[in-house]
Amino acid sequence: MDFTPSPRAHDMRARLLAFMDRYLLPYNAAWHAAVLAGNYPPPFLEDLKALAREEGLWNLFLPALREDEPGTRLCNLDYAPLAEAMGCLPWAAEVFNCHAPDTGNMELLHRFATPAQRQGWLVPLVEGRMRSAFAMSEPDVASSDPTNLQTTVRREGDGMVLSGRKNLFNVFLESHKYLAGMDC
């Protein structure tokens, strides 16, 4: 298989790096200071996200975006060099709406969400108005190893029955709305 980045990937990577040099690097010290002071998200983050979206550097990881969904629609091969570049700053991916765990949760919702879930959860995530979370925890086992999980799921009639105990958590940051995804 040929993993040579395409001309489009080269162009997008150059645009992303120029954006990072021009807009993100000047804020890097301020981002770290704000986070260390407990001010997350920093007050300038939303402005940077809006600018990235305006410049077409938004939702780069979702190749199957619909026409009415904001984003650039890169395939995985074209996205990989951009993800690598974003990794140079620990907070850069969020500016481009390409940060974990939101990317994985958006991918799952994009493929499997009902219309109500799409409207309530996917649309705000894709637009960058909401963050998501993922937790995998059971009280009596080392949940970091999925082979230890004790929660089960079984089909019963037209539905599914989950059986087990999970530790729940709250995720809340200022005015941000969050979706918490629990592994079962």
C-alpha positions as MATLAB code, in Angstrom:
seq = 'MDFTPSPRAHDMRARLLAFMDRYLLPYNAAWHAAVLAGNYPPPFLEDLKALAREEGLWNLFLPALREDEPGTRLCNLDYAPLAEAMGCLPWAAEVFNCHAPDTGNMELLHRFATPAQRQGWLVPLVEGRMRSAFAMSEPDVASSDPTNLQTTVRREGDGMVLSGRKNLFNVFLESHKYLAGMDC';
ca = [
       0.000    0.000    0.000;
       1.261    3.453   -0.864;
       1.250    5.796    2.145;
       2.655    8.762    0.244;
       0.632   11.854    1.217;
      -1.476   13.198   -1.618;
      -1.056   16.722   -3.021;
      -4.194   17.665   -1.107;
      -2.657   16.398    2.142;
       0.515   18.415    1.465;
      -1.563   21.547    0.845;
      -3.768   21.032    3.904;
      -0.748   20.324    6.118;
       0.949   23.518    4.922;
      -2.224   25.501    5.628;
      -2.578   23.914    9.069;
       1.063   24.566   10.016;
       0.808   28.182    8.834;
      -2.352   28.597   10.933;
      -0.643   27.087   13.955;
       2.428   29.330   13.517;
       0.349   32.452   13.032;
      -2.428   31.942   15.589;
      -1.693   29.106   18.033;
       1.983   29.468   18.892;
       1.534   33.096   20.037;
      -1.119   31.843   22.497;
       0.783   28.789   23.742;
       2.172   30.386   26.919;
      -1.196   31.973   27.675;
      -2.956   28.629   27.179;
      -0.615   26.900   29.642;
      -0.929   29.735   32.167;
      -4.722   29.713   31.965;
      -4.963   25.956   32.382;
      -2.510   25.957   35.299;
      -4.646   28.647   36.932;
      -7.726   26.443   36.502;
      -9.239   28.547   33.719;
     -10.365   26.054   31.126;
     -11.270   26.685   28.451;
      -9.063   29.762   28.109;
     -11.015   32.836   27.008;
      -9.385   32.955   23.559;
     -10.082   29.330   22.579;
     -13.517   29.930   21.041;
     -12.149   32.748   18.853;
      -9.401   30.461   17.553;
     -11.932   27.715   16.850;
     -14.118   30.126   14.893;
     -11.121   31.250   12.863;
     -10.091   27.652   12.089;
     -13.627   26.867   10.962;
     -13.704   29.962    8.720;
     -10.406   28.898    7.136;
     -11.659   25.393    6.315;
      -9.555   23.682    8.985;
     -12.456   22.060   10.824;
     -13.544   18.431   11.391;
     -10.692   17.219    9.225;
     -11.077   13.595   10.328;
     -14.607   12.831    9.065;
     -14.526   11.802    5.382;
     -18.272   11.110    5.198;
     -19.576   14.463    6.417;
     -22.910   15.428    4.919;
     -23.197   18.548    2.794;
     -24.946   20.363    5.662;
     -22.212   19.465    8.188;
     -19.168   21.698    8.635;
     -15.815   20.183    7.799;
     -13.193   19.357    5.218;
     -13.871   15.644    4.509;
     -10.341   14.209    4.392;
      -9.705   10.490    4.075;
      -7.618    8.870    6.825;
      -4.482    8.879    4.703;
      -4.774   12.627    4.053;
      -5.732   13.341    7.673;
      -2.772   11.467    9.224;
      -0.073   14.118    8.493;
      -2.406   16.814    9.838;
      -3.008   14.873   13.039;
       0.743   14.497   13.417;
       1.217   18.265   13.004;
      -1.540   19.026   15.542;
       0.279   16.798   18.014;
       3.048   19.393   18.293;
       0.870   21.401   20.693;
      -1.171   19.539   23.306;
      -4.193   21.777   22.742;
      -4.060   22.298   18.962;
      -6.455   19.498   17.975;
      -9.291   21.126   19.927;
      -8.939   24.317   17.892;
      -9.640   22.277   14.734;
     -12.395   20.171   16.392;
     -10.212   17.088   15.934;
      -9.591   16.130   19.577;
     -10.197   12.994   21.577;
     -12.532   11.736   22.768;
     -14.807   13.877   20.596;
     -13.442   12.473   17.319;
     -14.273    8.875   18.211;
     -17.652    9.791   19.654;
     -18.495   11.857   16.554;
     -17.465    8.979   14.292;
     -19.747    6.566   16.152;
     -22.659    8.996   16.226;
     -22.121    9.841   12.572;
     -22.487    6.176   11.625;
     -25.124    4.960   14.077;
     -27.099    7.834   15.651;
     -30.856    7.961   15.453;
     -32.297   11.223   14.120;
     -32.914   12.397   17.703;
     -29.358   11.488   18.796;
     -27.974   13.188   15.695;
     -29.819   16.402   16.519;
     -29.176   16.328   20.262;
     -25.567   15.145   20.309;
     -23.871   14.907   16.910;
     -24.829   18.344   15.582;
     -23.503   20.206   18.661;
     -20.290   18.109   18.599;
     -19.666   18.659   14.891;
     -20.297   22.377   15.331;
     -17.903   22.512   18.303;
     -20.577   23.701   20.767;
     -20.277   20.652   23.005;
     -17.551   18.349   24.347;
     -17.900   14.649   25.038;
     -16.336   12.179   27.412;
     -15.664    8.473   27.595;
     -15.372    6.381   30.734;
     -14.840    2.693   31.267;
     -15.007    1.869   34.919;
     -16.454   -0.879   37.068;
     -16.130   -0.770   40.855;
     -14.892   -4.317   41.519;
     -12.369   -4.902   38.716;
      -9.428   -3.223   37.033;
     -11.450   -1.709   34.187;
      -8.389   -0.457   32.354;
      -8.118   -4.002   31.038;
     -11.294   -4.709   29.011;
     -10.933   -8.453   29.552;
     -11.834   -7.854   33.207;
     -15.177   -6.168   32.509;
     -18.134   -7.889   34.115;
     -21.027   -5.929   32.602;
     -22.997   -8.007   30.126;
     -25.537   -7.276   27.412;
     -28.174   -9.664   26.107;
     -30.972   -9.418   23.605;
     -34.449   -9.645   25.113;
     -37.322   -9.390   22.668;
     -36.844   -6.250   20.594;
     -34.455   -4.688   23.104;
     -31.141   -5.121   24.807;
     -30.636   -5.660   28.545;
     -27.478   -4.367   30.191;
     -26.493   -5.985   33.460;
     -23.642   -4.697   35.587;
     -22.349   -1.866   37.715;
     -20.547    1.170   36.337;
     -19.017    4.068   38.175;
     -20.594    7.205   36.824;
     -19.049   10.634   36.740;
     -20.063   14.192   36.016;
     -18.267   16.265   33.441;
     -18.884   19.995   33.573;
     -16.906   22.948   32.377;
     -18.339   26.443   32.584;
     -20.850   27.008   29.788;
     -19.928   23.888   27.832;
     -22.490   21.150   27.327;
     -21.096   17.607   27.591;
     -22.047   14.197   26.343;
     -20.755   11.345   28.466;
     -20.326    8.062   26.644;
     -20.209    5.036   28.892;
     -18.805    1.739   27.665;
     -21.088   -1.148   28.558;
];
